[in-house]
Amino acid sequence: MLGNPLTTLILDFDGVIVESLPLKAAAFKKVFSFAPEHLDEIIAFHLENGGMSRYDKFRYIYANILDEPLTLEREEYLAREYVDLIFDAMLTVPYVEGAEDLLRDCSGALPLYIVSATPEAEMHEIARRRDLTKYFVRIYGSPRPKAECIREILDETGATPPEALFVGDAPNDWEAAYETNVRFVARIPPGDPNRFVGRPGVEKIVANLHELREYLRGSVCSSRYHTP
């Protein structure tokens, strides 16, 4: 159980609410299939930077791995190809275990926010078509940096950093929490490496959102539902 009062809950989307990381990794691999000799390095970079926008990833890959110029036209082509590969599947990809119960329980107790690296308009459409918008006060996406979004949430809610919790699955999520001094819980799926070793301020690691709901139980998200 949390030792301090919590008034604001902020969630990443990919890898926290939905199990979309394998889908997006496969799409990234297909988008860069024209560079097979660099594919392992590209996918490793993609996986290590889960909280980074796709556009920033494209720019890094071209500048530091492919060592080629990236035109605006090429960048937009890559983005369109990527969206074409993932969008429909994002509407049906499974929830992280416990996500639906947590959203149902906690949204009635305190304000919930999504802060995602997915482009904001796309993130809104995915949430709308999955009937998730009812749970959230606001849904943020790229190109705004996650730390900027969190600061705006703190300003709007009046929450102090110790009263706000960000749940993420990537080092970039931790960086946004660390930069804004809000609390941070890491979600690491079973079998995945712990990318948060040596990073201060990770107050809890959970494998799924049943575990997060149990962690929050008795403070803000007491549940009518049985936690397995």
GIQUI-V752343 format. One record per helix or strand of 3 or more residues. SS is the DSSP state (H for helix, E for strand). FROM is the first residue (numbers start at 1). TO is the last residue. Records with the same first field share a line. If there is no record, write none. Layout:
SS = FROM-TO, FROM-TO
//
This chain:
E = 8-11, 111-119, 138-142, 164-168, 183-187, 202-206
H = 21-31, 36-48, 54-66, 72-90, 99-106, 120-129, 133-135, 146-157, 161-163, 171-180, 209-216
//
